[in-house]
Amino acid sequence: MKLLETKINRYYKRIEQHRMIHHAFFTRLLEAIRDCEDAYGSVMDAPNDSKEMWMIRRCVNIEPVIEFKELTFPEMSVTKVYRVRKDVGRLVEMGFNARQISHILEVQLKYVRTTIRRYRDTRYSSSRKG
């Protein structure tokens, strides 16, 4: 459980770092747009080859994107697949959605969705028996 908590904390830390980087990106973009508006009155009136429009395009082209590793079950050892399947169930119980679980465990989304479906089917069928 300690390893799972570490993975969750690492996920939240990456999300927070991305938010800060993305905030700085939008601040730079807004500054470039304001510079263009100051020079030409409107971004629409600015010539495409102006320095201000170049800065706006440059900002847009370097928008930060957060990426997570996405392993597949065939790439993992049997032990790791077993651990991932257990962790998926725990994370579902904690209220995480499939995409968040995929990011936390660094597993492709389709494998997480399949595991969640099987987990819920097993839980549902065992609760009906009891």
Buried (B, 14 or more C-beta within 10 A) or exposed (E): EEEBEEBBEEBEEBEEEBEEEBEEBEEBBEEBBEBBBEEBEEBEEBEEEBEBBEBBEEBEEEEEEEEBEBBEBEEBEEEBBEBBBEBBBBBBEEEBEBEBBBBBBBBBBEBBBBBBEEBEEEEEEEEEEE
